[in-house]
C-alpha cells in the first residue's frame, strides 16, 4: 500500500515543518508520491545498487497501475538514482568510487558553507532538534542497529541543510548526497564504524551551538572528508578500485 512519505523527492527541498497527509495529496500528483516512496526504498537499502526494479511488484505494493510507477522511475533517472537500459529495464544506479570522489569534492565545500550559515542563524529550538537526533543515534549505536542509525544519519544531515535556510543550497546538496547513499551506508558498516561518525556529529553540533562560524564550517567540512575516507576504506575492503 502506498504510504505518504514526508521526505522530499530529489527535485524539491523538504520543508522544516512536515506537511499533513492531506497537504501532501493536495500538493503532489500520484507519480510524485510513488517517486518519493521508491526513493525511500533506495535510501533505506531495500533496493540496492545494480538491482533491477520490478514495475509490476511496485505497482502491486502501492496499489496503483504501472503508469505512475513508470513516470516515477523516469523522474528518478533524471535525479541520478536509477538508470534505464533498453530492452532490459530500470536498475538502481551504481556510482563508482571515482564518481563519488568528485561528489565529495563538492560536498566538502557545501558542508563548510552550511556549518558557517548555521552558526550564524540557528535557533535554540533547532539545536534541540539536532541534540535529540544525536541521542537517538547513540541508542542505535548501542543496539548495533546500522539501518536505524543510517536513517537517523540522513535525517541529521537533512536537518542541517534545512536549518541553513537556503532552498537552492538544500536542493543541490540533497541531490549530491543521494548519489553517495550506498557508499555512505557501506562506509558506516565497513569503513570505521558509526561510533566514530556520531562522535563527529556531536562535535558539529557543539560548534554550531557555540555560534562559532569558522569552527562550525571547519568541523563540518572535516566530517565530510572523514566520510570520504570511510568510503575508501570500505571500497578497499570490498576489493573495489577507483576507476
Secondary structure, 3 states (H helix, E strand, C coil): CCCCCCCCCCCCCCCCCCCCHHHHHHHCCHHHHHHHHHHHHHHCCCCCCCCEECHHHHHHHHCCCHHHHHHHHHHHHHHCCEEEECCCEEEECCCCHHHHHHHHHHHHHHHHHHHHHHHHHCCHHHHHHHHHHHHHHHHHHHCCCHHHHHHHHHHHHHHHHHHCCCHHHHHHHHHHHHHCHHHHHHHHHHCCCHHHHHHHHHHHHHHHHCCCHHHHHHHHHHHHHHHHHHHHHHHHHCCCCCC
